[in-house]
Amino acid sequence: MRIIARMNVGGPAVQVSGLLREFNTLNFDHRLYTGFCAADEADYLDTVATDINAIRIEGLGRHVNLAGDIKAFISIVKSIREFKPHIIHTHTAKAGVLGRIASIVSLQPSIRVHTFHGHLLYGYFGSFKRLLVIIAEKSLAFFTDQLLSVGDKVRQDLLEAGIGKKEKFGLMPPGLVIGNLPQKSESRESFGLSASKLHCAFIGRVTQIKRPDRFLDVVSEIKKRGIDLDFFIAGDGDLLEACREKISKEGLPVTVLGWQSDIEKVLSAADIVVLTSDNEGTPLSLIQAGMAGLPVVSTNVGSVPEVVLDNVTGLITCLDVQEIADALEKLVSDKTLRAQLGIAAQDFTLANFGVQRLVQDHEVLYKKLLSNLTKF
């Protein structure tokens, strides 16, 4: 039984979809339970993974709402008692809380597994709410048989906060696949982008933690320096309209594409991908960029250094706008460096972050957990 709060477009949804598609159905009856996306979010199940079947849980979603959360909790308890799963695997914070407590309350002898696709320790809450998050996760970790993290930095952050024990905490890097990329000229024409200029892409949710304001400050600095580089935003979120206003007001060389379901088309239109976040788990956008043979510039947050090898597959910077702009200027001025980083990025990401590896690692883990259990 796989539980995730919502399948909004992003890394967790891509991971879960890959697992649902590729798992060995002869050995596993694998079911997905999820809630609904908010009005300002694109639902990955409706827009991309239309082949994935899911059982929708009313009340399960992004926002904390007492009435909705209680309703979702009761539904999950009932679902557990009906399905009687050997393994309950939760993803994302809210689903991790409701799903694991529901597992305990249901009195079913299920193995509990939880994956941290990132964490809420930095950049989301003030000190008091952060303390509540830590207390909740510490308590739930005690009742969880296996904790997983998508990156080692994320795992270390959680362990340092006292969440879980090292012997219970495994590493489960992302795994995905991208299709063949269309011709760059075709993609740019369909998006209305210049065929002759270099383009740098911001790909992902346009929300505060991703710091689109920092991205636009970088664009402003690039423009001020007279560097011949255009930008585009492929994503949606609550800050998109504010970004549009700033782009228009300052005359920034940024095209807003909005959310795009065809990631291959987006990647083929780009020459460089930039990430300006304050916090990350293991960003799939950078893995996808690598698989597409694109060099990246990224802030040094979360498990980014596990996905981007500094000066080998991309350039990693601090959070400073000037340093990010310096890195982009370096790539713009050196065509050979862009090509070298792109080739290395493709080799590295294809070798380490494929979907088949992700599926195999999960199947091996589940079988191991079941073989060690005497209550079944």
C-alpha positions as CSV (number, residue, x, y, z in Angstrom):
1,M,0.0,0.0,0.0
2,R,1.7,3.2,-1.2
3,I,0.3,6.4,0.3
4,I,1.2,10.0,-0.9
5,A,-0.6,13.1,0.1
6,R,-1.1,14.3,-3.5
7,M,0.4,13.6,-6.9
8,N,1.3,17.1,-7.9
9,V,3.8,17.6,-10.6
10,G,7.3,17.1,-9.0
11,G,9.9,14.6,-7.9
12,P,7.8,12.4,-5.6
13,A,5.0,11.9,-8.2
14,V,7.6,10.9,-10.8
15,Q,9.2,8.4,-8.5
16,V,5.9,6.9,-7.4
17,S,4.6,6.6,-11.0
18,G,7.8,4.8,-12.0
19,L,7.4,2.3,-9.2
20,L,3.7,1.7,-10.1
21,R,4.5,1.1,-13.7
22,E,7.5,-1.1,-13.3
23,F,6.9,-3.3,-10.2
24,N,6.7,-7.1,-10.7
25,T,2.9,-7.7,-10.6
26,L,3.4,-11.4,-10.2
27,N,5.1,-10.9,-6.8
28,F,3.4,-7.7,-5.6
29,D,-0.2,-6.4,-5.4
30,H,0.8,-2.8,-5.5
31,R,-1.9,-0.1,-4.8
32,L,-1.6,3.7,-4.8
33,Y,-3.7,5.8,-2.3
34,T,-3.5,9.6,-2.8
35,G,-5.5,12.8,-2.3
36,F,-6.3,15.7,-4.6
37,C,-4.1,18.6,-5.8
38,A,-4.9,22.2,-4.9
39,A,-6.5,24.5,-7.5
40,D,-3.1,26.1,-8.3
41,E,-1.3,22.7,-8.8
42,A,-1.1,20.4,-11.8
43,D,-2.1,16.8,-11.0
44,Y,0.5,14.4,-12.4
45,L,-2.0,11.6,-12.7
46,D,-4.3,13.7,-14.8
47,T,-1.7,15.3,-17.1
48,V,1.2,12.9,-17.5
49,A,0.7,9.5,-15.7
50,T,-2.8,8.9,-17.1
51,D,-2.0,5.2,-17.2
52,I,-1.6,4.9,-13.4
53,N,-4.6,3.8,-11.3
54,A,-5.0,5.4,-8.0
55,I,-7.5,5.2,-5.1
56,R,-8.4,8.8,-4.1
57,I,-8.7,9.7,-0.5
58,E,-11.0,12.6,0.3
59,G,-9.3,15.2,2.5
60,L,-5.8,14.1,1.8
61,G,-3.8,16.9,0.1
62,R,-1.4,19.7,0.6
63,H,-3.1,21.9,3.2
64,V,-3.6,21.0,6.9
65,N,-7.3,21.0,7.6
66,L,-8.6,19.4,10.8
67,A,-11.9,18.2,9.3
68,G,-10.4,17.0,6.1
69,D,-7.4,15.4,7.8
70,I,-9.7,13.4,10.2
71,K,-11.8,12.3,7.2
72,A,-8.7,11.2,5.3
73,F,-7.4,9.4,8.4
74,I,-10.6,7.4,8.9
75,S,-10.5,6.5,5.2
76,I,-6.9,5.3,5.4
77,V,-7.7,3.2,8.4
78,K,-10.6,1.6,6.7
79,S,-8.5,1.0,3.5
80,I,-5.8,-0.7,5.5
81,R,-8.3,-3.0,7.2
82,E,-9.8,-3.9,3.9
83,F,-6.6,-4.4,1.9
84,K,-4.5,-5.9,4.8
85,P,-1.2,-5.0,3.2
86,H,2.1,-6.6,4.2
87,I,3.8,-3.3,3.6
88,I,2.6,0.3,4.0
89,H,5.0,2.7,2.3
90,T,4.3,6.4,2.8
91,H,5.8,9.4,0.9
92,T,5.9,13.1,1.8
93,A,5.3,14.6,5.2
94,K,1.5,14.7,5.6
95,A,1.0,11.2,4.2
96,G,3.8,10.0,6.4
97,V,2.0,11.3,9.5
98,L,-1.5,10.2,8.7
99,G,-0.5,6.9,7.0
100,R,1.8,5.7,9.8
101,I,-0.6,6.6,12.6
102,A,-3.5,5.0,10.7
103,S,-1.3,1.9,10.3
104,I,-0.8,1.7,14.1
105,V,-4.5,2.4,14.8
106,S,-5.7,-0.2,12.3
107,L,-4.0,-3.0,14.3
108,Q,-2.9,-4.6,11.1
109,P,0.6,-6.3,11.3
110,S,2.0,-4.3,8.4
111,I,5.6,-3.3,7.9
112,R,5.9,0.5,7.9
113,V,8.3,2.2,5.4
114,H,8.6,6.0,4.9
115,T,10.5,7.9,2.3
116,F,11.8,11.4,2.9
117,H,11.9,13.1,-0.5
118,G,13.3,16.1,1.2
119,H,12.5,17.6,4.6
120,L,10.8,20.5,6.3
121,L,13.7,21.5,8.6
122,Y,14.8,24.5,6.6
123,G,13.1,27.2,4.6
124,Y,9.5,26.3,5.4
125,F,8.6,27.2,9.0
126,G,9.6,29.3,12.0
127,S,11.4,27.9,14.9
128,F,8.3,26.8,16.9
129,K,6.7,25.0,13.9
130,R,10.0,23.4,13.1
131,L,10.3,22.1,16.6
132,L,6.8,20.5,16.3
133,V,7.8,18.9,13.0
134,I,10.9,17.4,14.6
135,I,8.9,16.1,17.6
136,A,6.4,14.5,15.3
137,E,9.0,12.9,13.0
138,K,11.0,11.6,16.0
139,S,7.9,9.9,17.4
140,L,6.8,8.4,14.1
141,A,10.3,7.2,13.3
142,F,10.2,5.0,16.4
143,F,7.2,3.2,15.0
144,T,8.6,2.9,11.4
145,D,10.4,-0.3,10.4
146,Q,12.4,1.3,7.6
147,L,13.3,5.0,6.9
148,L,14.5,6.0,3.5
149,S,16.0,9.2,2.1
150,V,16.5,10.2,-1.5
151,G,19.9,11.7,-0.7
152,D,22.6,11.3,1.9
153,K,22.6,15.0,2.8
154,V,18.9,14.8,3.5
155,R,19.5,11.7,5.6
156,Q,22.3,13.4,7.6
157,D,20.2,16.5,8.3
158,L,17.4,14.3,9.7
159,L,19.8,12.2,11.8
160,E,21.4,15.4,13.2
161,A,17.9,16.6,14.2
162,G,17.4,13.3,16.1
163,I,14.9,11.8,13.6
164,G,15.4,8.1,13.3
165,K,18.5,5.9,14.0
166,K,21.3,5.3,11.5
167,E,20.7,1.6,11.4
168,K,17.1,2.1,10.4
169,F,17.8,4.8,7.8
170,G,18.5,3.6,4.2
171,L,19.4,5.6,1.1
172,M,17.1,5.4,-2.0
173,P,18.3,7.8,-4.7
174,P,15.7,8.7,-7.4
175,G,15.3,6.8,-10.5
176,L,13.6,7.9,-13.7
177,V,13.6,7.7,-17.4
178,I,13.2,10.4,-20.1
179,G,12.2,9.8,-23.7
180,N,13.9,10.9,-26.9
181,L,14.3,14.6,-27.2
182,P,12.8,16.4,-30.2
183,Q,14.9,18.7,-32.4
184,K,15.9,21.8,-30.6
185,S,14.7,24.0,-33.5
186,E,11.2,22.4,-33.4
187,S,10.9,22.8,-29.6
188,R,12.0,26.5,-29.7
189,E,9.6,27.3,-32.6
190,S,6.7,25.8,-30.7
191,F,7.5,27.8,-27.6
192,G,8.2,31.0,-29.5
193,L,11.8,31.1,-28.5
194,S,14.7,32.5,-30.5
195,A,16.4,29.9,-32.7
196,S,19.8,31.6,-32.5
197,K,20.3,32.5,-28.9
198,L,21.4,30.5,-25.9
199,H,18.6,29.7,-23.5
200,C,18.7,28.9,-19.7
201,A,15.8,27.1,-18.2
202,F,14.2,27.4,-14.7
203,I,12.2,24.1,-14.4
204,G,10.0,23.4,-11.4
205,R,7.4,24.7,-9.1
206,V,7.3,28.5,-8.9
207,T,7.1,28.6,-5.1
208,Q,9.0,30.4,-2.3
209,I,11.4,27.5,-1.5
210,K,12.5,27.4,-5.1
211,R,13.3,31.1,-4.9
212,P,12.1,32.4,-8.3
213,D,12.8,35.9,-7.0
214,R,16.5,34.9,-6.8
215,F,16.3,33.5,-10.3
216,L,14.9,36.8,-11.6
217,D,17.6,38.7,-9.7
218,V,20.2,36.6,-11.5
219,V,18.5,37.3,-14.8
220,S,18.6,41.0,-14.0
221,E,22.3,40.8,-13.3
222,I,23.0,38.9,-16.5
223,K,21.1,41.6,-18.4
224,K,23.1,44.3,-16.6
225,R,26.4,42.6,-17.6
226,G,25.3,42.6,-21.3
227,I,25.6,38.8,-21.5
228,D,23.7,37.4,-24.5
229,L,21.5,34.8,-22.8
230,D,17.8,34.3,-22.7
231,F,15.8,32.5,-20.1
232,F,12.5,30.7,-19.8
233,I,10.4,29.4,-16.9
234,A,8.7,26.0,-17.3
235,G,6.5,25.5,-14.2
236,D,3.6,26.8,-12.3
237,G,2.9,27.8,-8.7
238,D,1.7,30.5,-6.4
239,L,4.4,33.0,-7.3
240,L,4.1,32.8,-11.1
241,E,2.0,35.9,-11.5
242,A,4.4,37.9,-9.3
243,C,7.2,36.7,-11.6
244,R,5.2,37.8,-14.7
245,E,4.8,41.3,-13.2
246,K,8.5,41.7,-12.4
247,I,9.5,40.4,-15.8
248,S,7.2,42.9,-17.5
249,K,8.1,45.8,-15.3
250,E,11.9,45.3,-15.7
251,G,11.9,44.1,-19.3
252,L,13.8,40.9,-18.4
253,P,14.6,38.4,-21.1
254,V,12.4,35.7,-19.7
255,T,9.7,33.7,-21.5
256,V,7.1,32.2,-19.2
257,L,6.0,28.9,-20.6
258,G,3.9,27.8,-17.6
259,W,3.7,24.2,-16.6
260,Q,4.6,21.8,-19.4
261,S,3.7,18.1,-19.5
262,D,6.3,17.3,-22.2
263,I,9.6,17.5,-20.2
264,E,11.6,16.2,-23.2
265,K,10.4,19.2,-25.3
266,V,11.3,21.6,-22.5
267,L,14.8,20.1,-22.1
268,S,15.5,20.1,-25.9
269,A,14.7,23.9,-26.0
270,A,17.4,24.6,-23.3
271,D,21.2,24.9,-23.4
272,I,21.6,25.3,-19.6
273,V,19.4,24.6,-16.6
274,V,19.6,26.7,-13.4
275,L,18.3,25.9,-9.9
276,T,18.2,28.7,-7.3
277,S,16.4,26.9,-4.4
278,D,16.9,27.5,-0.7
279,N,16.3,23.9,0.1
280,E,16.0,20.6,-2.0
281,G,15.8,16.9,-1.5
282,T,17.3,15.3,-4.6
283,P,16.1,17.5,-7.4
284,L,14.8,15.5,-10.4
285,S,14.9,18.5,-12.7
286,L,18.7,18.3,-12.5
287,I,18.8,14.6,-13.1
288,Q,16.5,15.1,-16.1
289,A,18.8,17.9,-17.3
290,G,21.8,15.6,-17.0
291,M,20.1,12.8,-18.9
292,A,19.4,15.3,-21.7
293,G,23.1,16.2,-21.8
294,L,22.7,19.7,-20.4
295,P,25.1,21.4,-18.0
296,V,23.5,22.9,-14.9
297,V,24.2,25.7,-12.4
298,S,22.7,25.1,-9.0
299,T,22.8,26.4,-5.5
300,N,24.5,24.1,-3.0
301,V,21.5,22.8,-1.1
302,G,20.2,19.5,0.0
303,S,21.5,16.5,-2.0
304,V,22.4,18.6,-5.1
305,P,26.1,17.6,-4.8
306,E,25.0,14.0,-5.1
307,V,23.3,14.8,-8.5
308,V,25.7,17.4,-9.8
309,L,29.4,16.9,-9.6
310,D,30.9,20.4,-9.3
311,N,33.1,21.3,-12.3
312,V,32.5,17.8,-13.8
313,T,28.8,17.7,-14.7
314,G,27.8,21.3,-13.7
315,L,28.7,24.2,-11.5
316,I,27.6,24.5,-7.9
317,T,27.4,27.9,-6.2
318,C,26.4,29.4,-2.9
319,L,23.1,31.3,-2.6
320,D,24.6,34.6,-3.8
321,V,23.2,36.2,-6.9
322,Q,26.5,37.4,-8.2
323,E,28.1,33.9,-7.9
324,I,25.2,32.3,-9.8
325,A,25.6,34.9,-12.5
326,D,29.3,34.3,-12.6
327,A,28.7,30.6,-13.2
328,L,26.2,31.3,-16.0
329,E,28.6,33.8,-17.6
330,K,31.3,31.2,-17.5
331,L,29.2,28.7,-19.4
332,V,27.9,31.2,-21.9
333,S,31.5,32.3,-22.8
334,D,32.9,28.7,-23.1
335,K,31.1,26.5,-25.6
336,T,33.7,23.7,-25.1
337,L,33.1,23.7,-21.3
338,R,29.3,23.5,-21.9
339,A,29.7,20.5,-24.1
340,Q,32.2,18.7,-21.8
341,L,29.9,19.2,-18.7
342,G,26.8,18.1,-20.7
343,I,28.5,14.8,-21.9
344,A,29.7,14.0,-18.4
345,A,26.3,14.8,-16.9
346,Q,24.6,12.4,-19.3
347,D,27.0,9.6,-18.6
348,F,26.7,10.1,-14.8
349,T,22.9,10.4,-14.5
350,L,22.1,7.5,-16.8
351,A,24.5,5.2,-14.9
352,N,23.2,6.2,-11.4
353,F,19.6,7.3,-11.6
354,G,17.7,5.0,-13.9
355,V,14.1,3.8,-13.1
356,Q,15.0,0.1,-13.3
357,R,17.6,0.6,-10.5
358,L,14.9,2.3,-8.4
359,V,12.4,-0.5,-8.9
360,Q,15.0,-3.2,-8.3
361,D,16.2,-1.6,-5.1
362,H,12.6,-1.3,-3.7
363,E,11.8,-4.9,-4.6
364,V,14.9,-6.2,-2.9
365,L,14.2,-4.1,0.2
366,Y,10.6,-5.3,0.5
367,K,11.6,-8.9,0.1
368,K,14.3,-8.5,2.7
369,L,11.9,-6.8,5.2
370,L,9.3,-9.6,4.7
371,S,11.9,-12.4,5.1
372,N,13.0,-10.9,8.4
373,L,9.4,-10.8,9.7
374,T,8.1,-13.7,11.7
375,K,4.5,-12.4,12.2
376,F,3.4,-13.2,8.6
